[in-house]
Amino acid sequence: MNEIKIFIADEVSDSGLEPLRAAGFLVEKRPGLSHDDLVAALRDCEGLVVRSETKVTANLMDNLPKLRVVGRAGVGVDNIDVPAATVRGIVVMNAPDGNTITTAEHTMALLISLARRVPQANSSLRSGQWERKRFIGVELQGKTLGIVGLGRIGRAVASRARAFGMNIVAYDPFIAPEQSRDLEIDVVPLAEVFSRADFLTVHTPLTAETRSIVDREAFAKMKRGMRIINCARGGLVDEEALYEAIKSGIVAGAALDVFTREPPPADHPLLGLDEVIATPHLGASTTEAQEGVALTVAEQMRDYLLTGALRGAVNVPSLGAKELHALQPYIALAESLGRFQAQLVDAAVKEVRIEYAGEIVDLNAAPVTRSFLAGLLRDISARVNAVNAFLIAEERGINVTTSYLRAVADSVPALRTQVITSQGEHSLAGTLFGYGEQAREGRITEINGFHVEAIPHGHMLVMRNRDVPGVIGRVGTILGEGGVNISRFQLGRRERGGEAMAVIEVDAPLSDEALEQLRSLEPVISARQIEL
């Protein structure tokens, strides 16, 4: 068995990485490498752990054929090209809860420091001055804190600010009215947050929609003398507009933990203003947080690489170990049905229909659908898997629909699939055999309307023929003369003397000559090899 290699590209807590080492993975940590050195180091790695320093670009991933998962030891993934990772079938994980408390506490530290001008007063005193009148601050009690983004961190900040007697107004388009009532937060339109806030803090991801969410237009709506904090992401606040707002007196002070460019240049205009206090992206920099995010990502990567369980993934639905255990037999069967269908079709796929029945209806069937598509499309893209199967299907204009039958007879298959091409359609059905704790084995139970029972594994010969005497014997003779042993022979027919379908499980593939001999038999309509 090849050893799984994990590379740590940024400074990550060593103790948090212990789950990867305990699982027997080869863990190599070398932060600060150049792009070329990083590519060389990652050639044989299946996992990559980063913080915010390393940029995981499409170009980098194109040079890493074995990479299966990227773990971000933190919340934001803006340094990872997630769409490019998805196309390449690479799972991207983060630790969504790991930085919540530490970032909320750092926001409060900057909020209080901003209100009382603590850093400036400290610097003045250390330089030999005693300027009590110069550093008169403002109280938080009774002031309005505006919060943009009520995710985990935004809510934690609101809870702590409320303890200081602050009034909270917030903007978040994804918060329902009943949630805001439960949180005791006045959720209002963004423009109203800007106009009412004495202090403003932003806690949203950096996306195309949120970039420069606090811009010149936003500052124009604010009351004079307000103060602003950004511990989320550089780029949420337009730095040039912030400079102008401070110089004009709209903003009395700003506290920044993040910048558009990190580290910011020494001559950055904001760093030259006495009204600005800044820290070098310390929001997640506590011992507890660093260990926590590393441990979370390490455990998630370990489980994915060992069992396929998905937790904390940002580009594929999460799937816990218990749910995976229940779905695993269906996932395996679906992939085999997809691979089987791929070898039946001779034209471009236009549409895929999947019908689920029985107990799977009460489970999350999405991973099963992904597995079928991954099997069906494997020959189209070498890196197709459950991560990018839907995306690749969409890129090729393949329409995918699913349906569910809840109350059905025992004879109805668990999965029925139809693949429609420009030349017709192929249907394939399968179900599981075995109950309870017994091993549940998937079987093919129907091919294009013919009832069979075949194990989807190894080498198979699928043959359609007219139902006349002597066909089976002549087929056996040809295979025997070709040195091919038959392990199982399944025959299905709709009516006596009509068409029949044979699924012949063999120990080795047929030669081209033997296959042509079969096809030349007068009763044989078609013969095709399948390998699973």
C-alpha positions in Angstrom: 0.0 0.0 0.0 1.4 3.4 -1.0 1.9 5.8 1.9 -0.4 8.9 1.8 1.6 12.1 1.8 0.3 15.4 3.3 2.2 18.6 2.8 2.0 21.6 5.2 2.8 24.8 3.2 2.2 27.4 6.0 2.9 27.8 9.7 0.3 25.5 11.3 0.2 24.2 14.9 2.3 20.9 15.1 0.1 19.5 17.8 -3.0 20.0 15.7 -1.5 17.9 13.0 -1.2 14.8 15.2 -4.3 13.0 13.8 -2.6 12.9 10.4 0.6 11.4 11.8 -1.4 9.0 14.0 -3.2 7.7 10.9 0.1 6.7 9.4 0.3 9.5 6.8 3.7 10.9 5.9 3.4 14.6 7.0 6.0 17.1 5.7 6.0 20.7 6.8 8.0 23.3 4.9 6.4 26.7 4.9 7.5 29.7 2.8 8.5 27.8 -0.4 8.5 29.5 -3.8 6.0 28.4 -6.4 8.4 26.1 -8.2 9.7 24.5 -5.0 6.2 24.0 -3.8 5.2 22.2 -7.0 8.2 19.9 -6.6 7.4 19.2 -3.0 3.8 18.4 -3.8 4.3 16.1 -6.7 3.4 12.9 -4.8 1.1 14.5 -2.2 -2.6 13.7 -1.9 -3.3 16.4 0.7 -2.2 20.0 1.2 -2.7 22.1 4.3 -2.5 25.9 4.1 -3.4 29.0 6.0 -3.7 32.4 4.3 -0.1 32.8 2.9 0.0 30.1 0.2 -2.1 30.8 -2.9 -3.6 27.6 -4.2 -4.1 28.6 -7.9 -5.4 26.7 -10.9 -1.8 26.7 -12.2 -0.5 25.1 -9.1 -3.2 22.4 -9.1 -2.6 21.6 -12.8 0.9 20.5 -11.7 -0.3 18.2 -8.9 -1.9 15.1 -10.5 -2.3 13.3 -7.1 -3.8 16.1 -5.1 -7.2 15.1 -3.7 -7.8 17.5 -0.8 -6.8 21.0 0.3 -7.4 21.9 3.9 -7.5 25.6 5.0 -6.5 25.9 8.7 -9.0 28.7 9.2 -12.3 30.0 7.9 -11.7 32.0 4.7 -10.8 30.2 1.5 -10.1 33.3 -0.7 -6.5 32.2 -1.2 -7.8 29.0 -2.8 -9.3 28.9 -6.3 -12.3 26.8 -5.2 -14.0 26.7 -8.7 -10.7 25.5 -10.2 -10.4 22.9 -7.5 -13.9 21.7 -8.1 -13.3 21.3 -11.8 -10.2 19.2 -11.0 -12.1 17.0 -8.5 -10.2 18.3 -5.5 -12.0 18.7 -2.2 -11.5 22.0 -0.4 -12.0 22.0 3.4 -11.9 24.6 6.1 -12.4 24.9 9.8 -15.6 27.1 10.0 -15.8 27.3 13.8 -12.1 27.4 14.7 -11.6 31.2 14.6 -15.0 32.3 15.9 -14.1 33.2 19.5 -10.6 34.5 18.8 -11.7 36.8 16.0 -14.7 38.0 18.0 -12.4 38.8 20.9 -9.9 40.5 18.7 -12.7 42.6 17.3 -13.7 43.6 20.8 -10.0 44.4 21.7 -9.8 46.7 18.7 -13.2 48.2 19.4 -12.2 49.1 23.0 -8.8 50.3 21.9 -10.3 52.5 19.3 -12.8 54.0 21.7 -10.2 54.8 24.3 -7.2 55.4 22.0 -5.1 52.8 23.9 -2.3 52.3 21.4 -1.7 56.0 20.9 -1.7 56.7 24.6 0.7 53.8 25.2 3.1 55.1 22.5 2.9 58.6 23.9 3.7 57.6 27.5 6.6 55.4 26.3 8.1 58.4 24.5 8.1 60.3 27.8 4.9 62.3 27.5 2.0 62.5 30.0 -0.9 63.7 27.8 -4.1 62.9 29.7 -6.2 65.6 28.0 -5.1 64.5 24.5 -6.5 61.0 24.8 -10.0 61.6 25.9 -12.1 58.7 24.5 -15.7 57.8 24.2 -17.8 55.2 26.1 -19.4 52.2 24.5 -22.4 52.3 26.8 -25.5 53.4 24.8 -23.6 53.6 21.5 -24.8 51.8 18.4 -22.7 49.1 16.9 -23.4 48.3 13.2 -22.5 44.8 12.1 -22.3 43.8 8.5 -22.6 40.0 8.4 -24.3 37.9 11.1 -22.4 34.7 10.7 -20.8 32.9 13.6 -18.3 35.7 14.2 -20.7 38.5 13.7 -23.1 37.0 16.3 -20.3 36.4 18.8 -19.3 40.1 18.5 -22.9 41.1 18.9 -23.2 39.1 22.1 -20.1 40.6 23.6 -21.0 44.1 22.6 -24.4 43.8 24.1 -22.6 43.1 27.5 -21.0 46.5 27.2 -24.5 48.1 26.9 -24.3 48.7 23.2 -27.3 48.8 20.8 -26.9 46.4 17.9 -28.0 47.0 14.3 -27.0 44.6 11.6 -27.3 43.7 7.9 -27.4 40.2 6.7 -29.6 39.2 3.7 -29.7 35.6 4.9 -31.1 36.1 8.4 -34.9 35.5 8.7 -36.9 38.0 10.8 -37.6 35.4 13.5 -33.9 34.7 13.8 -33.1 38.4 14.4 -35.8 38.5 17.1 -34.2 35.6 18.8 -30.8 37.2 18.6 -32.1 40.6 20.0 -30.6 42.3 17.0 -32.3 45.0 14.9 -31.7 43.6 11.3 -32.1 46.5 8.9 -31.1 47.4 5.3 -27.4 48.0 4.7 -27.8 51.8 4.1 -29.6 52.1 7.5 -26.7 50.3 9.3 -24.3 52.8 7.8 -26.4 55.8 8.8 -27.1 54.6 12.4 -23.7 53.2 13.5 -21.4 54.9 15.9 -19.1 52.0 15.5 -19.1 49.7 12.4 -17.6 46.2 12.1 -17.6 44.0 9.0 -17.8 40.2 9.2 -18.5 38.8 5.7 -16.5 36.6 3.3 -14.6 38.4 0.5 -16.6 37.8 -2.7 -17.3 39.7 -5.9 -20.5 41.0 -4.2 -18.9 42.1 -0.9 -15.6 43.6 -2.2 -15.6 47.2 -1.2 -18.9 46.9 0.5 -17.8 49.9 2.6 -17.0 52.4 -0.1 -17.3 56.2 -0.8 -21.0 55.9 -1.2 -21.2 54.1 2.2 -19.1 56.7 4.0 -21.4 59.4 2.6 -24.3 57.9 4.5 -22.4 57.7 7.9 -22.7 60.2 10.8 -19.6 62.3 11.5 -17.3 61.0 14.1 -18.1 57.3 13.6 -15.5 54.6 14.0 -14.8 51.5 11.9 -13.2 48.1 12.6 -12.2 45.4 10.1 -11.0 42.0 11.3 -12.5 40.0 8.5 -10.8 40.4 5.1 -8.8 43.1 3.4 -10.8 44.5 0.5 -14.1 44.7 2.3 -13.3 48.3 3.1 -12.2 50.6 0.3 -8.9 51.7 1.8 -8.6 54.9 -0.4 -12.2 55.9 0.5 -11.4 55.2 4.2 -8.4 57.5 4.0 -10.5 60.3 2.5 -13.3 59.8 5.1 -10.8 60.1 8.0 -9.2 63.2 6.5 -12.7 64.8 6.0 -13.8 64.0 9.6 -16.5 61.5 8.8 -14.5 58.7 10.4 -12.9 59.6 13.8 -10.9 56.4 13.9 -10.3 53.1 12.3 -8.9 49.8 13.6 -7.6 47.4 10.9 -6.4 43.8 11.3 -6.5 43.1 7.6 -5.4 44.9 4.4 -6.0 44.5 0.7 -2.3 43.8 0.3 -0.6 41.9 3.1 1.8 42.9 4.4 0.8 46.5 3.5 3.7 48.7 2.1 5.5 50.8 4.7 4.3 54.0 3.1 0.6 52.9 3.1 -1.4 56.2 3.6 -3.6 54.7 6.4 -0.5 53.7 8.5 0.6 57.4 8.5 -2.6 58.6 10.2 -2.8 58.9 14.0 -6.5 58.0 13.9 -5.7 54.5 12.6 -4.6 51.6 14.8 -3.5 48.4 13.0 -2.4 44.8 13.8 -0.8 42.3 11.4 -3.7 39.9 10.8 -3.9 38.7 14.3 -7.6 37.8 14.4 -6.9 34.0 14.6 -3.6 34.3 16.4 -4.2 32.6 19.7 -2.7 29.4 20.9 -6.2 27.9 21.3 -7.4 28.9 17.8 -4.2 27.8 16.1 -4.4 24.3 17.7 -8.2 24.2 17.1 -8.2 25.0 13.4 -5.3 22.7 12.7 -6.9 19.8 14.6 -10.2 20.3 12.9 -8.7 20.3 9.4 -6.4 17.4 10.2 -9.3 15.2 11.5 -11.5 16.1 8.5 -8.7 15.3 6.0 -7.8 12.1 7.8 -11.4 10.9 7.6 -11.8 11.8 4.0 -8.6 10.1 2.8 -9.3 7.0 4.9 -13.1 6.5 4.6 -14.4 9.1 2.2 -16.4 10.9 5.0 -16.8 14.6 4.1 -17.0 17.3 6.8 -16.1 20.9 6.5 -16.0 20.7 2.7 -16.9 24.0 0.9 -17.3 22.6 -2.6 -19.2 19.3 -2.0 -22.0 18.5 0.5 -20.7 17.2 3.8 -21.2 13.5 4.6 -20.5 12.2 8.0 -19.2 8.7 8.9 -22.6 7.4 10.0 -24.4 8.6 6.9 -21.5 7.4 4.7 -21.8 3.9 6.3 -25.5 3.7 5.4 -25.0 5.0 1.9 -21.7 3.3 1.0 -23.3 0.1 -0.6 -25.6 2.4 -2.7 -22.6 4.6 -3.7 -20.6 1.6 -4.8 -23.5 0.1 -6.8 -24.2 3.5 -8.4 -20.6 3.9 -9.6 -20.7 0.4 -11.1 -24.0 1.2 -12.9 -22.5 4.4 -14.2 -19.4 2.6 -15.5 -21.6 -0.1 -17.0 -23.8 2.5 -18.7 -20.7 4.3 -20.1 -19.7 1.1 -21.9 -23.1 0.6 -23.4 -23.6 4.0 -25.0 -22.0 4.9 -28.4 -23.1 8.5 -28.7 -22.9 11.7 -26.6 -25.0 11.7 -23.5 -27.9 14.2 -23.5 -29.8 13.3 -20.4 -29.6 11.2 -17.3 -32.6 10.1 -15.2 -32.2 8.3 -11.9 -35.1 6.8 -9.9 -34.7 5.8 -6.3 -36.9 3.4 -4.4 -37.1 1.8 -0.9 -35.0 2.8 2.1 -32.6 5.1 0.1 -35.6 7.5 -0.3 -35.2 8.4 3.4 -31.4 9.0 3.0 -29.5 11.7 1.3 -29.3 10.3 -2.2 -27.2 13.2 -3.6 -23.8 11.4 -3.0 -25.3 8.3 -4.8 -26.2 10.5 -7.8 -22.7 12.0 -7.8 -21.2 8.5 -7.8 -23.3 7.4 -10.7 -22.3 10.4 -12.8 -18.6 10.0 -11.8 -18.8 6.4 -13.1 -20.6 7.4 -16.3 -18.3 10.3 -17.1 -15.0 8.8 -16.1 -13.8 8.3 -19.7 -14.7 11.9 -20.5 -12.4 13.4 -17.8 -9.6 11.6 -16.1 -10.2 13.5 -12.8 -13.9 13.2 -12.6 -15.2 12.2 -9.2 -17.9 12.9 -6.7 -16.6 16.5 -6.3 -16.9 17.6 -9.9 -19.4 15.2 -11.4 -22.3 17.6 -11.5 -20.1 20.4 -12.9 -18.7 18.2 -15.7 -22.2 17.0 -16.6 -23.4 20.7 -16.7 -20.4 21.7 -18.8 -21.4 19.1 -21.4 -25.0 20.0 -21.4 -26.2 16.8 -19.7 -29.5 17.3 -18.0 -29.7 15.3 -14.7 -33.0 14.6 -13.0 -33.9 12.4 -10.0 -37.2 11.0 -8.8 -38.2 9.0 -5.7 -40.7 6.1 -5.1 -41.5 5.8 -1.4 -44.1 3.0 -1.2 -43.0 0.2 -3.5 -43.0 -3.6 -3.7 -39.9 -5.5 -2.7 -39.3 -6.4 -6.4 -38.8 -2.7 -7.4 -35.0 -2.0 -7.7 -33.4 0.5 -5.4 -31.8 2.4 -8.4 -33.1 2.6 -11.9 -31.0 4.7 -14.4 -31.7 5.9 -17.9 -29.0 7.4 -20.1 -30.4 9.1 -23.2 -28.2 9.9 -26.2 -28.8 11.2 -29.7 -29.1 7.6 -30.8 -31.5 6.2 -28.2 -31.5 5.3 -24.5 -30.2 2.6 -22.3 -31.8 1.7 -19.0 -30.1 -0.2 -16.1 -31.3 -1.1 -12.7 -29.7 -2.5 -9.6 -30.5 -3.3 -6.0 -28.8 -4.5 -2.8 -29.0 -8.1 -1.4 -28.5 -8.8 2.3 -30.0 -7.3 5.4 -29.0 -5.9 8.7 -25.4 -6.1 9.6 -24.7 -8.6 6.8 -22.6 -7.4 3.9 -25.0 -5.8 1.4 -24.0 -6.7 -2.1 -25.1 -4.7 -5.1 -26.5 -6.6 -8.1 -27.6 -5.6 -11.6 -31.2 -6.7 -11.9 -32.3 -5.2 -15.2 -30.7 -4.2 -18.5 -32.8 -2.4 -21.1 -36.0 -4.1 -19.8 -34.5 -7.6 -19.5 -34.5 -9.0 -16.0 -31.1 -10.5 -15.0 -29.1 -10.9 -11.8 -25.4 -10.1 -12.3 -22.6 -9.1 -10.0 -21.2 -5.8 -11.3 -17.5 -6.7 -11.1 -14.7 -7.9 -13.3 -15.1 -8.9 -16.9 -18.5 -9.3 -18.4 -20.0 -10.0 -21.8 -23.4 -8.5 -22.6 -25.1 -10.1 -25.5 -28.5 -9.7 -27.2 -29.8 -12.5 -29.4 -32.9 -14.1 -30.8 -34.2 -16.7 -28.4 -33.6 -19.9 -30.5 -32.1 -23.3 -29.5 -28.3 -23.8 -29.5 -27.2 -20.2 -28.9 -25.8 -20.8 -25.4 -23.8 -23.9 -26.6 -22.3 -22.1 -29.5 -21.3 -19.1 -27.3 -19.7 -21.5 -24.8 -17.7 -23.2 -27.5 -16.3 -20.0 -28.8 -15.3 -18.8 -25.4 -13.8 -22.2 -24.5 -11.8 -22.3 -27.8 -10.5 -18.8 -26.9 -9.4 -20.0 -23.4 -12.0 -17.9 -21.6 -13.7 -19.5 -18.6 -17.3 -18.6 -17.7 -17.9 -18.0 -14.0 -21.6 -17.1 -14.2 -24.2 -17.1 -17.0 -27.4 -15.0 -16.6 -30.2 -15.1 -19.2 -33.2 -12.9 -19.4 -36.0 -12.8 -21.9 -39.4 -11.1 -22.3 -41.1 -13.9 -24.1 -40.3 -17.3 -25.6 -38.9 -17.1 -29.1 -38.4 -13.4 -28.9 -35.3 -11.5 -27.9 -33.0 -12.5 -25.0 -30.3 -10.8 -23.0 -27.3 -12.7 -21.7 -24.9 -11.4 -19.1 -21.9 -13.7 -19.1 -19.4 -13.2 -16.3 -15.9 -14.4 -17.4 -12.5 -14.7 -15.8 -10.6 -12.9 -18.5 -11.4 -10.4 -21.4 -12.2 -11.8 -24.8 -9.9 -11.4 -27.7 -11.0 -9.2 -30.7 -11.2 -12.4 -32.7 -13.4 -14.2 -30.3 -15.7 -11.2 -30.0 -16.0 -11.0 -33.8 -16.9 -14.7 -33.9 -19.7 -14.2 -31.5 -21.0 -11.2 -33.4 -21.0 -13.2 -36.6 -23.4 -15.8 -35.2 -26.7 -15.5 -37.0 -28.9 -15.3 -33.9 -26.7 -12.7 -32.2 -27.9 -9.1 -32.5 -25.1 -7.5 -30.5 -22.2 -8.4 -28.2 -20.3 -6.0 -26.0 -17.5 -6.4 -23.4 -17.9 -4.6 -20.1 -15.1 -4.2 -17.6 -15.8 -3.1 -14.0 
